[in-house]
Amino acid sequence: MRIVFANRYFLPDQSATSRMVSSLASALAHHGFDVTAIASRTLHDHSGVVLPAEEMIAGVAVKRLWATRFGRHHLAGRIVDYLTFHISVFIWCLRYLRSGDLFVVCTDPPLLSVTTALPALWRNARIINWVMDLFPEVAMELEMLSSKGIPGKISKMLRNWSMRKSTMIVCPTEMMASYLQGSGIPGDRIRVMHHWSDGSEIYPIPRSDNGLRRHWGLQDKFVVGYSGNFGRAHDFTTLIEAAALLKDDSDIQFLLVGGGQQRAHIEEIAQKRQLKNILFKPLQPPENISESLSAADAHIVSLIPRLEHCIVPSKFYGILAAGRPTLFVGAPDGEVANVIASTRCGEAVEIGESQKLAGLIVQLKNSPQQCTQMGCNARDLLETVYSRDNAVQSWSDVMSAFQQPGTDPLRSTIFRSA
């Protein structure tokens, strides 16, 4: 049995979906599975880079398909990039999928499960729909697509059709799984398998040993970090207002690392308001990720509440691995907020509660023992619940069940959630 992953990005790309797919694919290959990945020939934030059409990475046969490379800066160009990749994947599946293949289709680009469902079924491959971000709901909640318009209704109808054609649908959160079941997707096909982080790749680095912290002049500061994509799904107003409230506290520094659609706007606001306590840095290379995440004493994670059922903020797992507290800005009854409350690995505030966020930051600065304990709780949570080893074992159990004639992986007792 061959396992085929379909996602627009794969290593060496470092985007969130690429890191998840690449991590799992390489681990399954290490466990002895025959693994292929199909992806585009470009990088998430560097559309000018052209990667090899074929290569082996960590035991995975990577097939990179042609697509346009307009990049992420303009919506029209991004749509064309999506469409051309959809076409290339459709053709590849029609030509190269084999009977008995296990086809794991992801959600980058959006609605890829719709494009690939027919060729996968024609080639008698079994489909696992690995849902990382829920489209078209994300676009609807961000008011980029009308939920009442014909395009939105057709997109959702086709997405649900493709899920009903899947052998299994994998979701990262209970909330997303419940939403899909409420949308008419058969509940006995849905499984929750959490995202994870690799604790050997990302690990805590003490202040005194952190080269990036020294290089960025943060040795004597209490550093509040944000790391990752500056996207539409995240709230930054609460963070900015908290920074404004704390701008006269010379012991506190905000460190914002990454790029994305909102970064230039946030930098402009910080400059206009003369918030010199905010330091912006680009996304760091993979070899620096532990130092980058450990440069902060606590991290901010945000998610607009109406997107709770659509998206899981993957940066949360990296923060756990780095052994740092999470200050979550979003729905108090959401997935991340509930995990934080039950494990005491941080604190949560609602969007707009800048005063409360600023107060929590001052509290952690003045209580280093509390901050350290939250960081230890975070690392413990990673190692016991959200570790790569746990996730890979769960996925490996499922894949092994598919290999056994007459075994239903959906009912097999060897399956367990990551």
C-alpha positions as CSV (number, residue, x, y, z in Angstrom):
1,M,0.0,0.0,0.0
2,R,1.3,3.4,-1.0
3,I,0.4,6.5,1.0
4,V,0.2,9.7,-1.1
5,F,0.0,13.1,0.6
6,A,-1.3,16.1,-1.4
7,N,-0.5,19.6,-0.1
8,R,0.7,22.7,-1.9
9,Y,3.9,22.9,0.2
10,F,6.4,20.4,1.4
11,L,9.9,20.6,2.8
12,P,12.1,22.6,2.6
13,D,9.1,25.0,2.9
14,Q,8.5,26.0,6.5
15,S,4.8,27.1,6.3
16,A,2.4,25.6,8.9
17,T,0.8,23.0,6.6
18,S,4.1,22.0,5.1
19,R,5.7,21.4,8.5
20,M,2.7,19.2,9.6
21,V,2.6,17.2,6.4
22,S,6.4,16.9,6.0
23,S,6.7,15.8,9.7
24,L,4.1,13.1,9.4
25,A,5.1,11.9,5.9
26,S,8.8,11.5,6.8
27,A,7.9,9.7,10.1
28,L,5.7,7.2,8.3
29,A,8.4,6.6,5.8
30,H,10.8,5.9,8.7
31,H,8.2,3.4,10.0
32,G,8.5,1.5,6.8
33,F,5.5,2.8,4.8
34,D,5.8,3.6,1.1
35,V,5.2,7.4,1.1
36,T,4.8,9.9,-1.8
37,A,4.1,13.6,-1.5
38,I,2.8,15.8,-4.3
39,A,3.3,19.5,-3.9
40,S,4.1,22.7,-5.9
41,R,7.6,23.8,-7.0
42,T,7.6,26.9,-4.9
43,L,7.9,28.2,-1.3
44,H,5.2,29.8,0.7
45,D,6.8,33.2,1.1
46,H,9.3,33.0,-1.8
47,S,7.4,32.5,-5.1
48,G,10.5,33.2,-7.2
49,V,12.2,30.0,-5.9
50,V,11.7,27.0,-8.2
51,L,12.3,23.6,-6.5
52,P,13.2,20.3,-8.2
53,A,10.4,18.5,-9.9
54,E,11.3,15.2,-8.1
55,E,13.5,14.4,-5.2
56,M,13.7,12.1,-2.1
57,I,13.4,13.9,1.3
58,A,13.7,11.9,4.5
59,G,12.5,8.7,2.7
60,V,9.5,10.5,1.0
61,A,9.3,10.5,-2.8
62,V,8.4,14.2,-3.5
63,K,6.7,15.0,-6.8
64,R,6.4,18.7,-7.4
65,L,3.9,19.8,-10.0
66,W,3.7,22.8,-12.2
67,A,1.6,25.9,-11.2
68,T,1.9,29.6,-11.7
69,R,4.0,31.5,-9.3
70,F,2.3,34.9,-8.9
71,G,2.8,34.7,-5.1
72,R,0.7,35.8,-2.1
73,H,0.8,39.6,-2.5
74,H,-2.2,40.0,-4.8
75,L,-5.5,38.1,-4.5
76,A,-6.0,37.6,-8.3
77,G,-2.5,36.1,-8.6
78,R,-3.1,33.9,-5.6
79,I,-6.3,32.6,-7.1
80,V,-4.6,31.8,-10.4
81,D,-1.9,29.9,-8.4
82,Y,-4.6,27.9,-6.7
83,L,-6.4,27.1,-9.9
84,T,-3.3,25.9,-11.8
85,F,-2.2,23.8,-8.9
86,H,-5.7,22.2,-8.7
87,I,-5.5,21.3,-12.4
88,S,-2.0,19.8,-12.1
89,V,-3.0,17.7,-9.1
90,F,-6.2,16.5,-10.9
91,I,-4.1,15.4,-13.9
92,W,-1.4,13.7,-11.6
93,C,-4.1,11.8,-9.7
94,L,-5.7,10.7,-12.9
95,R,-2.4,9.4,-14.3
96,Y,-0.5,8.1,-11.3
97,L,-2.8,7.1,-8.4
98,R,-3.0,3.4,-8.1
99,S,-5.7,1.0,-6.9
100,G,-5.3,0.5,-3.2
101,D,-3.4,3.8,-2.6
102,L,-4.2,5.7,0.5
103,F,-4.6,9.3,-0.7
104,V,-4.3,11.9,2.1
105,V,-5.6,15.2,0.8
106,C,-5.0,18.4,2.7
107,T,-6.7,21.8,2.6
108,D,-4.0,23.9,1.0
109,P,-5.1,25.1,-1.5
110,P,-8.7,25.4,-0.4
111,L,-11.1,22.8,-1.8
112,L,-8.4,20.4,-3.0
113,S,-10.5,17.5,-1.8
114,V,-13.2,18.5,-4.4
115,T,-10.7,18.5,-7.3
116,T,-9.1,15.2,-6.3
117,A,-12.2,13.2,-5.3
118,L,-13.2,12.0,-8.8
119,P,-9.8,10.9,-10.0
120,A,-9.1,9.2,-6.7
121,L,-12.4,7.3,-6.9
122,W,-11.8,6.5,-10.6
123,R,-8.4,5.0,-9.7
124,N,-9.9,3.1,-6.8
125,A,-7.8,4.9,-4.2
126,R,-9.0,5.3,-0.6
127,I,-9.3,9.0,0.5
128,I,-8.4,10.4,3.9
129,N,-9.5,14.1,4.1
130,W,-7.1,15.8,6.5
131,V,-8.8,19.0,7.4
132,M,-6.4,21.7,8.8
133,D,-8.4,24.8,7.9
134,L,-12.1,24.6,7.0
135,F,-13.0,26.2,3.7
136,P,-15.1,27.9,2.5
137,E,-16.1,28.8,6.1
138,V,-12.9,30.7,6.7
139,A,-13.6,32.9,3.7
140,M,-17.2,33.4,4.8
141,E,-16.3,34.3,8.4
142,L,-13.8,36.8,7.1
143,E,-16.4,38.2,4.8
144,M,-14.4,37.4,1.7
145,L,-17.2,35.2,0.4
146,S,-20.9,35.5,1.1
147,S,-22.5,32.6,2.9
148,K,-25.8,33.4,1.1
149,G,-24.3,33.8,-2.4
150,I,-24.3,31.1,-5.0
151,P,-20.4,30.7,-5.1
152,G,-20.4,30.1,-1.3
153,K,-23.3,27.7,-1.3
154,I,-21.8,25.7,-4.2
155,S,-18.3,25.6,-2.6
156,K,-19.7,24.3,0.7
157,M,-21.9,21.7,-1.1
158,L,-19.0,20.4,-3.2
159,R,-16.7,20.3,-0.1
160,N,-19.3,18.3,1.8
161,W,-19.8,16.0,-1.2
162,S,-16.0,15.3,-1.3
163,M,-16.0,14.5,2.5
164,R,-18.8,12.1,2.1
165,K,-16.7,10.3,-0.6
166,S,-13.8,10.0,1.9
167,T,-13.1,6.9,3.8
168,M,-12.0,9.0,6.8
169,I,-12.0,12.7,7.7
170,V,-9.4,13.8,10.2
171,C,-9.9,17.1,12.2
172,P,-7.5,18.7,14.6
173,T,-10.1,19.8,17.2
174,E,-13.3,18.5,18.7
175,M,-15.0,21.8,17.8
176,M,-14.3,21.4,14.1
177,A,-15.4,17.7,14.2
178,S,-18.7,18.7,15.8
179,Y,-19.3,21.4,13.3
180,L,-18.8,19.0,10.4
181,Q,-21.1,16.4,11.9
182,G,-23.7,19.1,12.3
183,S,-23.2,20.0,8.6
184,G,-24.3,16.5,7.6
185,I,-20.9,14.7,7.4
186,P,-21.3,11.1,8.8
187,G,-19.9,11.2,12.4
188,D,-18.6,7.6,12.2
189,R,-16.1,8.8,9.5
190,I,-14.7,11.7,11.5
191,R,-11.8,11.3,13.8
192,V,-10.0,14.0,15.9
193,M,-6.2,13.7,15.7
194,H,-4.5,16.7,17.3
195,H,-1.7,18.7,15.7
196,W,1.7,18.5,17.4
197,S,5.2,19.8,17.6
198,D,8.5,18.0,17.4
199,G,10.1,18.3,20.9
200,S,13.5,17.3,19.6
201,E,13.4,20.1,17.0
202,I,11.9,22.8,19.2
203,Y,13.1,22.8,22.8
204,P,13.6,25.4,25.6
205,I,16.8,27.4,25.6
206,P,17.6,29.4,28.7
207,R,17.9,33.2,28.5
208,S,21.7,33.1,29.2
209,D,22.3,30.6,26.4
210,N,20.1,32.2,23.7
211,G,22.3,33.8,21.0
212,L,19.3,35.5,19.2
213,R,18.2,37.1,22.4
214,R,21.7,38.6,22.9
215,H,21.9,39.6,19.2
216,W,18.6,41.4,19.4
217,G,19.6,43.2,22.6
218,L,16.9,41.5,24.8
219,Q,19.1,40.2,27.6
220,D,17.7,42.3,30.4
221,K,14.1,42.5,29.1
222,F,10.9,40.6,29.8
223,V,10.0,39.7,26.3
224,V,6.5,39.1,25.0
225,G,6.6,37.3,21.7
226,Y,4.4,36.7,18.7
227,S,5.7,34.3,16.1
228,G,4.2,33.2,12.8
229,N,1.8,34.4,10.2
230,F,0.3,37.9,10.5
231,G,-2.9,36.8,8.9
232,R,-6.6,37.9,8.8
233,A,-7.6,35.2,11.3
234,H,-5.6,36.8,14.1
235,D,-6.4,39.9,16.2
236,F,-3.5,42.3,16.7
237,T,-5.5,45.3,18.1
238,T,-5.5,43.9,21.6
239,L,-1.7,43.3,21.5
240,I,-1.0,46.8,20.1
241,E,-3.1,48.5,22.8
242,A,-1.4,46.4,25.5
243,A,2.0,47.5,24.1
244,A,0.8,51.1,24.2
245,L,-0.3,50.8,27.9
246,L,3.2,49.4,28.7
247,K,5.3,51.7,26.5
248,D,6.8,53.4,29.5
249,D,7.9,50.2,31.2
250,S,11.5,49.9,30.0
251,D,11.7,46.3,31.3
252,I,9.1,45.0,28.8
253,Q,9.7,44.4,25.1
254,F,7.4,43.0,22.5
255,L,9.0,40.8,19.9
256,L,7.0,40.1,16.7
257,V,8.5,37.6,14.4
258,G,7.2,36.5,11.0
259,G,5.4,37.9,8.0
260,G,2.0,37.9,6.3
261,Q,-0.8,40.1,5.1
262,Q,-1.2,42.3,8.2
263,R,2.5,42.8,9.1
264,A,3.1,46.0,7.1
265,H,-0.1,47.5,8.5
266,I,0.9,46.6,12.1
267,E,4.4,48.0,11.6
268,E,2.8,51.2,10.3
269,I,0.6,51.5,13.4
270,A,3.5,50.9,15.8
271,Q,5.6,53.5,14.0
272,K,2.8,56.2,14.0
273,R,2.1,55.6,17.7
274,Q,5.8,55.6,18.4
275,L,5.7,52.2,20.2
276,K,9.4,51.7,20.5
277,N,8.8,48.7,22.8
278,I,7.7,46.7,19.7
279,L,10.6,45.0,17.8
280,F,9.8,43.4,14.4
281,K,11.9,40.5,13.0
282,P,11.5,38.3,10.0
283,L,10.6,34.6,10.2
284,Q,13.8,32.7,11.3
285,P,15.3,29.8,9.4
286,P,14.5,26.3,10.7
287,E,17.9,25.9,12.5
288,N,17.1,29.0,14.6
289,I,13.5,28.1,15.6
290,S,14.3,27.0,19.1
291,E,16.3,30.2,19.8
292,S,13.6,32.3,18.1
293,L,10.7,30.9,20.2
294,S,12.8,30.8,23.4
295,A,13.8,34.4,22.9
296,A,10.4,35.3,24.4
297,D,9.5,34.8,28.0
298,A,5.8,34.4,27.1
299,H,4.0,34.3,23.7
300,I,0.8,35.7,22.5
301,V,-1.6,33.6,20.4
302,S,-4.7,35.1,18.9
303,L,-7.7,33.8,17.0
304,I,-10.9,35.6,16.0
305,P,-13.7,33.8,17.9
306,R,-15.9,33.2,15.0
307,L,-13.1,31.2,13.4
308,E,-12.8,28.7,16.3
309,H,-14.5,26.0,14.4
310,C,-12.5,26.6,11.2
311,I,-8.9,27.0,12.2
312,V,-6.4,25.8,14.8
313,P,-3.5,28.2,15.6
314,S,-0.6,25.8,15.0
315,K,1.9,28.2,16.6
316,F,0.5,27.1,20.0
317,Y,2.2,23.7,19.7
318,G,5.6,25.3,19.0
319,I,5.2,27.5,22.0
320,L,4.5,24.4,24.1
321,A,7.6,22.8,22.8
322,A,9.7,25.9,23.6
323,G,8.4,25.7,27.2
324,R,6.9,29.1,27.3
325,P,3.5,30.3,28.6
326,T,0.8,31.2,26.2
327,L,-1.2,34.4,26.5
328,F,-4.3,33.6,24.4
329,V,-6.4,36.4,22.9
330,G,-9.7,35.0,21.7
331,A,-12.8,33.1,22.8
332,P,-12.7,32.2,26.5
333,D,-14.6,29.0,25.7
334,G,-12.5,28.0,22.7
335,E,-10.2,25.1,22.2
336,V,-6.9,26.8,23.1
337,A,-8.4,28.7,26.0
338,N,-9.8,25.5,27.5
339,V,-6.5,23.7,27.2
340,I,-4.7,26.6,28.8
341,A,-7.2,26.7,31.7
342,S,-7.1,23.0,32.3
343,T,-3.3,22.7,32.2
344,R,-2.2,26.1,33.6
345,C,0.3,26.7,30.8
346,G,-0.8,30.3,30.4
347,E,-3.7,32.7,30.6
348,A,-6.5,33.8,28.2
349,V,-8.2,37.2,27.6
350,E,-11.0,38.2,25.3
351,I,-10.4,40.4,22.2
352,G,-10.3,44.0,23.4
353,E,-9.2,43.2,26.9
354,S,-5.9,45.1,26.4
355,Q,-5.8,46.3,30.0
356,K,-6.2,42.7,31.3
357,L,-3.5,41.5,28.9
358,A,-1.1,44.3,30.0
359,G,-1.8,43.3,33.6
360,L,-1.0,39.7,33.0
361,I,2.2,40.6,31.3
362,V,3.3,42.7,34.3
363,Q,2.3,39.9,36.6
364,L,4.4,37.4,34.8
365,K,7.3,39.9,34.7
366,N,7.1,40.4,38.4
367,S,6.6,36.7,39.2
368,P,9.4,34.8,37.4
369,Q,8.6,31.6,39.4
370,Q,5.0,31.6,38.1
371,C,6.2,32.3,34.6
372,T,8.7,29.4,34.8
373,Q,6.1,27.0,36.2
374,M,3.7,27.8,33.3
375,G,6.5,27.1,30.9
376,C,7.2,23.8,32.6
377,N,3.5,22.9,32.4
378,A,3.6,23.8,28.7
379,R,6.5,21.5,27.9
380,D,4.9,18.7,30.0
381,L,1.7,19.1,28.0
382,L,3.6,18.8,24.7
383,E,5.4,15.6,25.9
384,T,2.3,13.9,27.3
385,V,-0.4,15.0,24.8
386,Y,0.8,16.9,21.8
387,S,4.1,15.2,21.0
388,R,5.2,14.1,17.5
389,D,5.7,10.5,18.8
390,N,2.1,10.3,20.0
391,A,0.7,11.7,16.8
392,V,2.9,9.5,14.5
393,Q,1.9,6.4,16.5
394,S,-1.8,7.2,16.1
395,W,-1.4,7.8,12.4
396,S,0.7,4.7,12.0
397,D,-1.9,2.6,13.7
398,V,-4.5,3.9,11.3
399,M,-2.3,3.2,8.2
400,S,-1.5,-0.3,9.5
401,A,-5.2,-1.0,9.9
402,F,-5.8,0.0,6.2
403,Q,-3.2,-2.6,5.2
404,Q,-5.0,-5.5,7.0
405,P,-7.6,-7.2,4.7
406,G,-11.0,-7.1,6.1
407,T,-10.2,-4.6,8.8
408,D,-12.2,-1.4,9.2
409,P,-9.8,1.3,10.4
410,L,-12.8,3.4,11.6
411,R,-13.8,0.6,14.0
412,S,-10.4,-0.9,14.8
413,T,-9.5,-0.9,18.5
414,I,-5.9,0.0,17.6
415,F,-6.9,3.5,16.7
416,R,-6.5,6.2,19.3
417,S,-6.6,9.9,19.0
418,A,-3.2,11.7,19.1
